[in-house]
Amino acid sequence: MKDNRKNRVLDVKSNEVHHTYKAKWEKKWWFSLPPLVQFCLTYLWDYADNGGFVSPERIDDFNYKIFGTNEDKFLKEDYVLAEANKYRNIIRVVSDGYWLFEDYIRVQTRTISFNCSNGIDRKQLSGNQVKGYVRPYVEHGVNPETIRGIKTIILPKEDVLDEGEYGYNRALYDLVVADKKFNEADYIEAINKES
């Protein structure tokens, strides 16, 4: 019987596809990195969620896949982080311990403004792209307006703030407003004037 495994079509799911920044190979901040760190960062990038978050524990997985049980060659988290940020701030460590690729969102989408006014919770109307990119920031407690490449976030309208199964709208609002240091009523009024 003929072995067709070499010619089998890939089974590609939507969460397994993302963009990469090919021009990094022309940038000093990238080509100055040790090759193993480049390889490790590329591996981590492939495992990042829609917002660019990845667990640094993935480095252990990388080590075992590359070095097997030869622990003398293993890359350490602090080494990868220090090298990654040596020439450019590539990774931000967030409060829950995850790593955030600072440029991830800019590489994934040309969108620099996210309109969340119709809500980002389940069955709400802000659109799946907006929900997919903004929810990870809420889950990791990061104000999306602090992400390199995002210019503005239009917050959920007041009438949807406390709607939804998972509380994403209120959590997003609280993250952004806490950073803005504005009175809630003044902030909603300012946002509504801009819309």
For each residue, the residues with C-beta under 8 A, 3 or more apart:
1:
2:
3: 6
4: 7 8
5: 8
6: 3
7: 4
8: 4 5
9:
10:
11:
12: 16 17
13: 16 17
14: 17
15:
16: 12 13
17: 12 13 14
18: 46 48 108
19: 107 108
20: 42 45 107
21: 24 103 107
22: 25
23: 26 27
24: 21 27 30
25: 22 30 31
26: 23 30 31
27: 23 24 30 31 88
28: 31 32 87
29: 32 33 86 87 88 90
30: 24 25 26 27 33 38
31: 25 26 27 28
32: 28 29 86 87
33: 29 30 37 38 41 83 84 86 87
34: 37 38 83
35: 38 39
36: 39 40 66 75
37: 33 34 40 41 75 79 80 83 84
38: 30 33 34 35 41 42
39: 35 36 42 43 62 66
40: 36 37 43 44 59 62 75 80
41: 33 37 38 44 45 80 84 90
42: 20 38 39 45 46
43: 39 40 46 47 58 62
44: 40 41 47 48 54 58 59 62 99 101
45: 20 41 42 48 54 101 104
46: 18 42 43
47: 43 44 54 58
48: 18 44 45 51 52 53 54 101 104
49: 52 53 54 136
50: 108 132 133 135 136
51: 48 100 104 105 133 134 135 136 137 140 142
52: 48 49 100 101 102 103 104 105 108 136
53: 48 49 94 98 99 100 101 136 140
54: 44 45 47 48 49 58 98 99 101
55: 58 97 98 99
56: 59 77 80 81 97 98 99
57: 60 61
58: 43 44 47 54 55 61 62
59: 40 44 56 62 63 75 76 77 80
60: 57 63 64 74
61: 57 58 64 65
62: 39 40 43 44 58 59 65 66 75
63: 59 60 66 67 71 73 74 75
64: 60 61 67 68 69
65: 61 62
66: 36 39 62 63 73
67: 63 64 70 71 73 74
68: 64
69: 64
70: 67 73 74
71: 63 67 74
72:
73: 63 66 67 70
74: 60 63 67 70 71
75: 36 37 40 59 62 63 79 80
76: 59 79 80
77: 56 59 80 81
78: 81 82
79: 37 75 76 82 83
80: 37 40 41 56 59 75 76 77 83 84
81: 56 77 78 84 85 91 93 99
82: 78 79 85 86
83: 33 34 37 79 80 86
84: 33 37 41 80 81 90 91
85: 81 82 88 89 90 91
86: 29 32 33 82 83
87: 28 29 32 33
88: 27 29 85
89: 85 92 102
90: 29 41 84 85 101 102 103
91: 81 84 85 99 100 101 102
92: 89 99 100 102
93: 81 97 98 99 100
94: 53 97 98 99 100 140 141 142
95: 140 141
96: 140 141
97: 55 56 93 94
98: 53 54 55 56 93 94 140
99: 44 53 54 55 56 81 91 92 93 94
100: 51 52 53 91 92 93 94 104 140 142 147
101: 44 45 48 52 53 54 90 91 104
102: 52 89 90 91 92 147 148
103: 21 52 90 106 107 148 149
104: 45 48 51 52 100 101 107 108
105: 51 52 108 109 133 147 148 149 150
106: 103 109 112 148 149
107: 19 20 21 103 104
108: 18 19 50 52 104 105 133
109: 105 106 129 133
110:
111: 114 129 133
112: 106 149 150 151 152
113: 150 151 152 153 154
114: 111 130 133 134 144 150 152 153 154
115: 118 126 130 154
116: 119 120 126 130 134 153 154 155 156 169 172
117: 126 154 155 156 157 195
118: 115 124 125 126 156 157 160
119: 116 124 125 126 156 157 160 163 164 168 169
120: 116 124 126 130 131 134 135 138 156 164 168 169 172
121: 124 160 163 164 165 166 167 168 169
122: 164 165 166
123: 164
124: 118 119 120 121 131 160 163 164 169
125: 118 119
126: 115 116 117 118 119 120 130 131 156
127: 130 131
128: 131 132
129: 109 111 132 133
130: 114 115 116 120 126 127 133 134
131: 120 124 126 127 128 134 135 168
132: 50 128 129 135
133: 50 51 105 108 109 111 114 129 130 136 137
134: 51 114 116 120 130 131 137 138 144 153 168 172
135: 50 51 120 131 132 138 139 168
136: 49 50 51 52 53 133 139 140
137: 51 133 134 140 142 143 144 147 172 175
138: 120 134 135 141 168 171 172 175
139: 135 136
140: 51 53 94 95 96 98 100 136 137
141: 94 95 96 138 175
142: 51 94 100 137 146 147 175
143: 137 146 175 176 178 179
144: 114 134 137 147 150 153 172 175 176
145: 150 152 153 176 179
146: 142 143 179
147: 100 102 105 137 142 144 150
148: 102 103 105 106
149: 103 105 106 112
150: 105 112 113 114 144 145 147 153
151: 112 113
152: 112 113 114 145
153: 113 114 116 134 144 145 150 172 176
154: 113 114 115 116 117 191 194 195
155: 116 117 172 173 176 177 187 188 191
156: 116 117 118 119 120 126 160 161 169 172 173
157: 117 118 119 160 161
158: 161 188
159: 163
160: 118 119 121 124 156 157 163 164 169
161: 156 157 158 169 170 173
162: 169 170
163: 119 121 124 159 160 169
164: 119 120 121 122 123 124 160 167 168 169
165: 121 122
166: 121 122
167: 121 164 170 171
168: 119 120 121 131 134 135 138 164 171 172
169: 116 119 120 121 124 156 160 161 162 163 164 172 173
170: 161 162 167 173 174
171: 138 167 168 174 175
172: 116 120 134 137 138 144 153 155 156 168 169 175 176
173: 155 156 161 169 170 176 177
174: 170 171 177 178
175: 137 138 141 142 143 144 171 172 178 179
176: 143 144 145 153 155 172 173 179 180
177: 155 173 174 180 182 184 187
178: 143 174 175 181
179: 143 145 146 175 176
180: 176 177 187
181: 178
182: 177 186 187 190
183: 186 187
184: 177 187 188
185: 188 189
186: 182 183 189 190
187: 155 177 180 182 183 184 190 191
188: 155 158 184 185 191 192
189: 185 186 192 193
190: 182 186 187 193 194
191: 154 155 187 188 194 195
192: 188 189 195
193: 189 190
194: 154 190 191
195: 117 154 191 192
